[in-house]
Amino acid sequence: MGQYADLLDEAVEATLADTGGDESTARSAVDSAVQSVLSEDRTALRSSLYGAAGGSPDEAAKAAKLARTTGKPGEVILRNLREVERLALVDELEQKAFASPALAKRMREDRIFAQQAQDDADTLGGIETTIRMLKNLPPAAAAGVHRLGGGLWGAAAAPFEVAGQAFGAAEAGIARMMGADGYEPSNVGTKVGGFLLNEQRAADAVAQRVGPQVPTDAGVFERGLYSGVQSLPTSALALSVGMLPGGQNAALGILGATPGGASFARERSSRA
């Protein structure tokens, strides 16, 4: 009450000029305005409480959560809670089904199954992903063998390609100096390098054909697993060579030559 009286005194002083200096009239005018505001606030509060009293706190909590995730007004969601919850569940199940093609196909073709499986979509999707990964492990290993071969073919081609270009330019320069303008360089190195690069491309094509069929929306773990399995042949060969007496340098060479040869072949293909 003391705080209210202080505020009232300040308001009275501010309105004295408007009421001709009559303090009693000013105090009455200010008090009436304050009571009007308090009455309006009380009416609004009672209206809000009246609307809330007949509802469920759990439904209000659900509406608030959906409002945060959808960005729609909470009161609108609360009035249409069942429909909004249904649409939110459809969006959630759709996202889960996209990551599991077999599950999505079954749900699309069998509405009864879709209704039964909606609470187990995560489990069913996980089972499908596990089965798919197990089936893709052998193809991933086979692709790794061919990628190993392709990388080694590319690594072998690199020195022949570089040397062939260098010697070809030197041959052409010497021929011009000797007046043999019609002389064509033998390009033996380039021809050998070209043959080796063709073998690399063939091995890479086979690796693409026999490799695992990875869904476009496969997760990081799944893609990482296939990549690791495909690198096993290279690692196994390097480990075997490294265990031989004095084979450590050769093992490191294999580990570097395989990706390096593949990169060299890709670069040459882009320039062709």
MIDOSE-160080 format. One record per residue (C-alpha): residue number from 1; residue in one letter; x, y, z. Coordinates in pm, 1 decimal, m for minus. Example, Ala and Ser with C-alpha at 12.3 -4.5 7.8 and 13.67 -1.06 7.14 Angstrom:
2
+-----+------+----------+----------+----------+
:  nr : rest :        x :        y :        z :
+-----+------+----------+----------+----------+
:   1 :    a :   1230.0 :   m450.0 :    780.0 :
:   2 :    s :   1367.0 :   m106.0 :    714.0 :
+-----+------+----------+----------+----------+
This chain:
272
+-----+------+----------+----------+----------+
:  nr : rest :        x :        y :        z :
+-----+------+----------+----------+----------+
:   1 :    m :      0.0 :      0.0 :      0.0 :
:   2 :    g :    285.0 :    239.7 :     74.2 :
:   3 :    q :    425.4 :    197.4 :   m275.8 :
:   4 :    y :     79.5 :    249.2 :   m426.6 :
:   5 :    a :     35.5 :    572.0 :   m219.7 :
:   6 :    d :    372.0 :    707.6 :   m333.4 :
:   7 :    l :    287.5 :    643.6 :   m698.4 :
:   8 :    l :    m53.0 :    807.3 :   m646.5 :
:   9 :    d :    107.9 :   1118.5 :   m493.6 :
:  10 :    e :    344.8 :   1149.1 :   m788.5 :
:  11 :    a :     58.0 :   1114.3 :  m1035.6 :
:  12 :    v :   m146.2 :   1375.5 :   m845.4 :
:  13 :    e :    140.4 :   1626.0 :   m861.6 :
:  14 :    a :    170.3 :   1564.2 :  m1235.4 :
:  15 :    t :   m201.9 :   1631.0 :  m1297.6 :
:  16 :    l :   m257.0 :   1930.3 :  m1064.5 :
:  17 :    a :   m210.8 :   2173.1 :  m1351.8 :
:  18 :    d :   m480.5 :   1999.6 :  m1557.1 :
:  19 :    t :   m732.8 :   2018.9 :  m1270.2 :
:  20 :    g :   m685.6 :   2384.0 :  m1184.4 :
:  21 :    g :   m467.2 :   2310.2 :   m879.9 :
:  22 :    d :   m743.0 :   2126.5 :   m692.4 :
:  23 :    e :   m557.8 :   1842.9 :   m518.6 :
:  24 :    s :   m875.9 :   1657.0 :   m426.3 :
:  25 :    t :   m999.3 :   1656.4 :   m786.6 :
:  26 :    a :   m658.0 :   1553.6 :   m918.1 :
:  27 :    r :   m628.9 :   1271.1 :   m666.4 :
:  28 :    s :   m980.1 :   1149.5 :   m756.1 :
:  29 :    a :   m904.2 :   1157.7 :  m1130.1 :
:  30 :    v :   m578.6 :    967.1 :  m1092.7 :
:  31 :    d :   m733.2 :    712.6 :   m857.3 :
:  32 :    s :  m1016.8 :    650.4 :  m1102.5 :
:  33 :    a :   m765.9 :    595.6 :  m1388.8 :
:  34 :    v :   m561.0 :    353.4 :  m1179.1 :
:  35 :    q :   m868.0 :    157.9 :  m1074.1 :
:  36 :    s :   m976.5 :    138.5 :  m1437.7 :
:  37 :    v :   m640.5 :     m5.5 :  m1541.7 :
:  38 :    l :   m644.2 :   m252.3 :  m1254.1 :
:  39 :    s :   m996.5 :   m354.3 :  m1346.9 :
:  40 :    e :   m894.0 :   m413.9 :  m1708.1 :
:  41 :    d :   m591.8 :   m619.3 :  m1598.9 :
:  42 :    r :   m809.9 :   m823.2 :  m1364.7 :
:  43 :    t :  m1067.9 :   m883.5 :  m1636.9 :
:  44 :    a :   m794.7 :   m998.7 :  m1877.6 :
:  45 :    l :   m646.1 :  m1222.1 :  m1609.3 :
:  46 :    r :   m981.9 :  m1380.4 :  m1527.6 :
:  47 :    s :  m1050.9 :  m1433.4 :  m1896.6 :
:  48 :    s :   m716.9 :  m1611.7 :  m1943.7 :
:  49 :    l :   m764.5 :  m1819.3 :  m1629.1 :
:  50 :    y :  m1119.2 :  m1909.8 :  m1732.2 :
:  51 :    g :   m993.6 :  m2040.9 :  m2065.9 :
:  52 :    a :   m709.8 :  m2231.0 :  m1901.6 :
:  53 :    a :   m919.6 :  m2380.8 :  m1620.9 :
:  54 :    g :  m1107.8 :  m2614.5 :  m1850.3 :
:  55 :    g :   m799.2 :  m2744.9 :  m2030.2 :
:  56 :    s :   m536.6 :  m3006.7 :  m1960.0 :
:  57 :    p :   m191.8 :  m2898.3 :  m1841.4 :
:  58 :    d :    m40.6 :  m3187.8 :  m2038.2 :
:  59 :    e :   m205.8 :  m3068.0 :  m2358.5 :
:  60 :    a :    m81.2 :  m2715.8 :  m2291.3 :
:  61 :    a :    272.6 :  m2849.2 :  m2247.2 :
:  62 :    k :    245.9 :  m3041.6 :  m2576.3 :
:  63 :    a :    117.1 :  m2729.7 :  m2752.4 :
:  64 :    a :    407.0 :  m2523.7 :  m2614.8 :
:  65 :    k :    659.6 :  m2782.9 :  m2736.2 :
:  66 :    l :    502.7 :  m2799.2 :  m3081.6 :
:  67 :    a :    497.6 :  m2419.8 :  m3096.3 :
:  68 :    r :    873.1 :  m2415.2 :  m3043.0 :
:  69 :    t :    940.0 :  m2676.1 :  m3312.4 :
:  70 :    t :    691.3 :  m2551.9 :  m3572.1 :
:  71 :    g :    705.2 :  m2178.8 :  m3508.5 :
:  72 :    k :    325.1 :  m2154.4 :  m3504.1 :
:  73 :    p :    124.1 :  m1973.6 :  m3232.9 :
:  74 :    g :     69.9 :  m2186.4 :  m2924.5 :
:  75 :    e :   m298.5 :  m2098.3 :  m2891.7 :
:  76 :    v :   m365.4 :  m2205.2 :  m3250.9 :
:  77 :    i :   m187.4 :  m2534.6 :  m3189.7 :
:  78 :    l :   m375.4 :  m2590.7 :  m2863.5 :
:  79 :    r :   m709.6 :  m2550.3 :  m3041.6 :
:  80 :    n :   m601.3 :  m2799.4 :  m3310.9 :
:  81 :    l :   m371.1 :  m3014.3 :  m3099.7 :
:  82 :    r :   m469.7 :  m3357.1 :  m3232.2 :
:  83 :    e :   m431.9 :  m3255.0 :  m3596.0 :
:  84 :    v :   m100.2 :  m3076.8 :  m3537.0 :
:  85 :    e :     33.8 :  m3378.2 :  m3343.9 :
:  86 :    r :    m72.9 :  m3603.9 :  m3628.5 :
:  87 :    l :    102.4 :  m3391.8 :  m3890.8 :
:  88 :    a :    416.6 :  m3371.7 :  m3674.1 :
:  89 :    l :    418.7 :  m3751.9 :  m3641.6 :
:  90 :    v :    380.2 :  m3789.0 :  m4019.2 :
:  91 :    d :    681.4 :  m3560.5 :  m4075.7 :
:  92 :    e :    888.7 :  m3755.5 :  m3822.6 :
:  93 :    l :    799.3 :  m4094.9 :  m3970.9 :
:  94 :    e :    865.3 :  m3968.4 :  m4321.8 :
:  95 :    q :   1217.9 :  m3862.2 :  m4229.2 :
:  96 :    k :   1287.6 :  m4199.4 :  m4069.2 :
:  97 :    a :   1144.0 :  m4388.4 :  m4366.2 :
:  98 :    f :   1361.1 :  m4197.3 :  m4615.8 :
:  99 :    a :   1670.9 :  m4339.8 :  m4445.4 :
: 100 :    s :   1531.9 :  m4696.1 :  m4478.8 :
: 101 :    p :   1412.9 :  m4769.6 :  m4834.9 :
: 102 :    a :   1268.8 :  m5114.2 :  m4753.9 :
: 103 :    l :   1077.8 :  m4980.3 :  m4455.1 :
: 104 :    a :    947.2 :  m4690.7 :  m4663.9 :
: 105 :    k :    830.3 :  m4930.8 :  m4936.1 :
: 106 :    r :    645.2 :  m5150.9 :  m4688.0 :
: 107 :    m :    481.8 :  m4851.2 :  m4519.7 :
: 108 :    r :    379.9 :  m4712.6 :  m4855.8 :
: 109 :    e :    216.8 :  m5036.2 :  m4966.5 :
: 110 :    d :     59.3 :  m5149.1 :  m4635.3 :
: 111 :    r :   m123.3 :  m4888.6 :  m4426.6 :
: 112 :    i :   m198.2 :  m5138.8 :  m4148.3 :
: 113 :    f :    172.0 :  m5218.5 :  m4118.6 :
: 114 :    a :    251.8 :  m4845.8 :  m4120.3 :
: 115 :    q :     13.6 :  m4793.7 :  m3828.2 :
: 116 :    q :    160.7 :  m5086.3 :  m3635.2 :
: 117 :    a :    521.1 :  m4985.9 :  m3703.1 :
: 118 :    q :    498.5 :  m4615.9 :  m3618.3 :
: 119 :    d :    623.9 :  m4671.8 :  m3262.4 :
: 120 :    d :    903.6 :  m4902.8 :  m3381.5 :
: 121 :    a :   1028.2 :  m4706.5 :  m3683.5 :
: 122 :    d :   1367.8 :  m4642.0 :  m3521.5 :
: 123 :    t :   1418.8 :  m5010.2 :  m3438.0 :
: 124 :    l :   1305.3 :  m5134.1 :  m3779.3 :
: 125 :    g :   1517.9 :  m4873.1 :  m3956.7 :
: 126 :    g :   1820.8 :  m4973.8 :  m3750.2 :
: 127 :    i :   1771.1 :  m5341.2 :  m3835.8 :
: 128 :    e :   1746.1 :  m5258.6 :  m4205.1 :
: 129 :    t :   2061.0 :  m5046.4 :  m4193.6 :
: 130 :    t :   2252.5 :  m5321.6 :  m4011.8 :
: 131 :    i :   2148.1 :  m5585.6 :  m4266.1 :
: 132 :    r :   2238.6 :  m5353.6 :  m4554.2 :
: 133 :    m :   2582.3 :  m5284.5 :  m4408.0 :
: 134 :    l :   2654.5 :  m5654.0 :  m4355.7 :
: 135 :    k :   2552.6 :  m5730.0 :  m4714.1 :
: 136 :    n :   2771.7 :  m5447.1 :  m4844.7 :
: 137 :    l :   3089.9 :  m5550.1 :  m4662.9 :
: 138 :    p :   3201.0 :  m5814.8 :  m4919.4 :
: 139 :    p :   3142.7 :  m5579.7 :  m5217.0 :
: 140 :    a :   3332.4 :  m5307.9 :  m5031.4 :
: 141 :    a :   3628.8 :  m5542.9 :  m4980.7 :
: 142 :    a :   3619.5 :  m5648.6 :  m5348.7 :
: 143 :    a :   3613.7 :  m5285.9 :  m5457.3 :
: 144 :    g :   3911.1 :  m5222.1 :  m5228.8 :
: 145 :    v :   4115.7 :  m5489.0 :  m5409.8 :
: 146 :    h :   4047.6 :  m5328.5 :  m5747.7 :
: 147 :    r :   4115.6 :  m4980.3 :  m5610.8 :
: 148 :    l :   4448.9 :  m5106.8 :  m5479.7 :
: 149 :    g :   4535.8 :  m5236.7 :  m5824.0 :
: 150 :    g :   4417.3 :  m4916.0 :  m5987.4 :
: 151 :    g :   4625.9 :  m4704.0 :  m5752.8 :
: 152 :    l :   4937.3 :  m4909.6 :  m5824.8 :
: 153 :    w :   4874.6 :  m4890.3 :  m6201.3 :
: 154 :    g :   4844.2 :  m4512.0 :  m6170.6 :
: 155 :    a :   5159.6 :  m4487.8 :  m5958.7 :
: 156 :    a :   5349.6 :  m4693.2 :  m6217.1 :
: 157 :    a :   5221.7 :  m4472.7 :  m6499.7 :
: 158 :    a :   5332.4 :  m4146.0 :  m6340.2 :
: 159 :    p :   5711.2 :  m4170.7 :  m6404.5 :
: 160 :    f :   5660.1 :  m4295.0 :  m6761.7 :
: 161 :    e :   5418.8 :  m4011.3 :  m6836.2 :
: 162 :    v :   5649.5 :  m3745.3 :  m6692.1 :
: 163 :    a :   5962.9 :  m3890.7 :  m6851.2 :
: 164 :    g :   5786.6 :  m3941.4 :  m7184.8 :
: 165 :    q :   5681.8 :  m3578.3 :  m7201.5 :
: 166 :    a :   6028.4 :  m3456.5 :  m7103.0 :
: 167 :    f :   6212.1 :  m3681.3 :  m7352.3 :
: 168 :    g :   5957.1 :  m3607.3 :  m7622.8 :
: 169 :    a :   6019.2 :  m3233.7 :  m7586.7 :
: 170 :    a :   6395.6 :  m3295.4 :  m7586.0 :
: 171 :    e :   6374.3 :  m3512.9 :  m7899.6 :
: 172 :    a :   6170.4 :  m3250.2 :  m8079.9 :
: 173 :    g :   6421.1 :  m2977.6 :  m7983.7 :
: 174 :    i :   6719.3 :  m3182.0 :  m8102.7 :
: 175 :    a :   6539.3 :  m3262.5 :  m8426.9 :
: 176 :    r :   6478.8 :  m2892.8 :  m8494.5 :
: 177 :    m :   6842.7 :  m2814.4 :  m8420.5 :
: 178 :    m :   6949.0 :  m3078.8 :  m8674.0 :
: 179 :    g :   6708.5 :  m2950.2 :  m8934.3 :
: 180 :    a :   6481.0 :  m3255.3 :  m8919.2 :
: 181 :    d :   6160.4 :  m3056.6 :  m8891.7 :
: 182 :    g :   5944.7 :  m3351.8 :  m8993.8 :
: 183 :    y :   6081.5 :  m3577.3 :  m8721.2 :
: 184 :    e :   5822.1 :  m3714.2 :  m8480.4 :
: 185 :    p :   5934.1 :  m3816.0 :  m8128.0 :
: 186 :    s :   5901.0 :  m4183.6 :  m8044.6 :
: 187 :    n :   5703.8 :  m4105.0 :  m7725.8 :
: 188 :    v :   5784.6 :  m4449.2 :  m7585.0 :
: 189 :    g :   5743.6 :  m4331.8 :  m7226.3 :
: 190 :    t :   5412.9 :  m4164.5 :  m7300.4 :
: 191 :    k :   5283.7 :  m4475.6 :  m7475.5 :
: 192 :    v :   5381.3 :  m4697.8 :  m7182.9 :
: 193 :    g :   5228.4 :  m4448.2 :  m6940.9 :
: 194 :    g :   4910.0 :  m4436.5 :  m7146.7 :
: 195 :    f :   4883.6 :  m4815.2 :  m7136.7 :
: 196 :    l :   4926.0 :  m4817.7 :  m6759.8 :
: 197 :    l :   4667.1 :  m4541.7 :  m6720.3 :
: 198 :    n :   4419.2 :  m4741.4 :  m6926.2 :
: 199 :    e :   4472.7 :  m5031.4 :  m6687.9 :
: 200 :    q :   4413.5 :  m4796.5 :  m6396.2 :
: 201 :    r :   4086.8 :  m4672.6 :  m6545.4 :
: 202 :    a :   3973.0 :  m5028.3 :  m6608.9 :
: 203 :    a :   4046.9 :  m5128.3 :  m6248.3 :
: 204 :    d :   3864.9 :  m4820.1 :  m6119.2 :
: 205 :    a :   3562.8 :  m4899.7 :  m6337.8 :
: 206 :    v :   3548.8 :  m5253.4 :  m6198.7 :
: 207 :    a :   3571.8 :  m5115.8 :  m5844.8 :
: 208 :    q :   3277.4 :  m4888.2 :  m5915.7 :
: 209 :    r :   3075.8 :  m5176.5 :  m6059.4 :
: 210 :    v :   3136.6 :  m5430.9 :  m5783.6 :
: 211 :    g :   3138.8 :  m5181.8 :  m5494.4 :
: 212 :    p :   2859.7 :  m5143.3 :  m5237.9 :
: 213 :    q :   2536.7 :  m4969.0 :  m5328.9 :
: 214 :    v :   2537.7 :  m4682.8 :  m5081.2 :
: 215 :    p :   2212.2 :  m4485.4 :  m5036.2 :
: 216 :    t :   2243.2 :  m4112.0 :  m5093.3 :
: 217 :    d :   2123.3 :  m4045.7 :  m4738.9 :
: 218 :    a :   2353.8 :  m4299.9 :  m4572.5 :
: 219 :    g :   2494.8 :  m4178.9 :  m4242.8 :
: 220 :    v :   2853.1 :  m4087.2 :  m4160.3 :
: 221 :    f :   2912.4 :  m4415.8 :  m3975.6 :
: 222 :    e :   2791.4 :  m4628.1 :  m4267.1 :
: 223 :    r :   3000.1 :  m4441.3 :  m4524.2 :
: 224 :    g :   3301.6 :  m4451.1 :  m4294.1 :
: 225 :    l :   3262.1 :  m4828.2 :  m4251.2 :
: 226 :    y :   3263.8 :  m4889.9 :  m4626.9 :
: 227 :    s :   3561.9 :  m4659.9 :  m4672.0 :
: 228 :    g :   3752.9 :  m4844.7 :  m4400.3 :
: 229 :    v :   3676.6 :  m5186.0 :  m4550.5 :
: 230 :    q :   3785.0 :  m5066.6 :  m4896.0 :
: 231 :    s :   4120.1 :  m4957.2 :  m4752.9 :
: 232 :    l :   4183.7 :  m5296.9 :  m4590.4 :
: 233 :    p :   4351.2 :  m5458.0 :  m4897.7 :
: 234 :    t :   4598.2 :  m5170.2 :  m4919.9 :
: 235 :    s :   4668.0 :  m5184.2 :  m4546.9 :
: 236 :    a :   4703.3 :  m5564.3 :  m4554.2 :
: 237 :    l :   4952.3 :  m5550.7 :  m4843.5 :
: 238 :    a :   5155.0 :  m5275.9 :  m4677.9 :
: 239 :    l :   5156.3 :  m5462.9 :  m4346.2 :
: 240 :    s :   5270.8 :  m5784.3 :  m4514.2 :
: 241 :    v :   5552.8 :  m5608.0 :  m4696.2 :
: 242 :    g :   5648.8 :  m5415.5 :  m4385.2 :
: 243 :    m :   5697.5 :  m5738.7 :  m4190.8 :
: 244 :    l :   5967.6 :  m5850.6 :  m4433.7 :
: 245 :    p :   6330.9 :  m5763.7 :  m4350.6 :
: 246 :    g :   6393.0 :  m5408.0 :  m4467.1 :
: 247 :    g :   6039.7 :  m5378.1 :  m4599.4 :
: 248 :    q :   5932.4 :  m5077.1 :  m4394.8 :
: 249 :    n :   6017.0 :  m4825.8 :  m4668.2 :
: 250 :    a :   5839.0 :  m5035.2 :  m4928.4 :
: 251 :    a :   5531.6 :  m5052.6 :  m4703.3 :
: 252 :    l :   5526.2 :  m4675.1 :  m4670.3 :
: 253 :    g :   5567.3 :  m4652.1 :  m5046.6 :
: 254 :    i :   5259.3 :  m4870.3 :  m5099.8 :
: 255 :    l :   5053.2 :  m4661.6 :  m4859.9 :
: 256 :    g :   5152.0 :  m4345.2 :  m5045.5 :
: 257 :    a :   5156.9 :  m4481.7 :  m5399.5 :
: 258 :    t :   4800.9 :  m4618.1 :  m5396.3 :
: 259 :    p :   4614.7 :  m4290.1 :  m5330.2 :
: 260 :    g :   4881.8 :  m4094.9 :  m5516.4 :
: 261 :    g :   4845.1 :  m4310.4 :  m5827.5 :
: 262 :    a :   4466.8 :  m4272.0 :  m5819.0 :
: 263 :    s :   4500.0 :  m3894.6 :  m5786.3 :
: 264 :    f :   4747.1 :  m3880.4 :  m6074.6 :
: 265 :    a :   4511.5 :  m4081.3 :  m6295.5 :
: 266 :    r :   4219.7 :  m3851.7 :  m6212.0 :
: 267 :    e :   4427.5 :  m3545.6 :  m6289.8 :
: 268 :    r :   4537.7 :  m3690.1 :  m6625.8 :
: 269 :    s :   4180.3 :  m3783.7 :  m6709.7 :
: 270 :    s :   4059.5 :  m3429.5 :  m6637.1 :
: 271 :    r :   4319.7 :  m3290.7 :  m6877.0 :
: 272 :    a :   4241.0 :  m3538.1 :  m7152.7 :
+-----+------+----------+----------+----------+
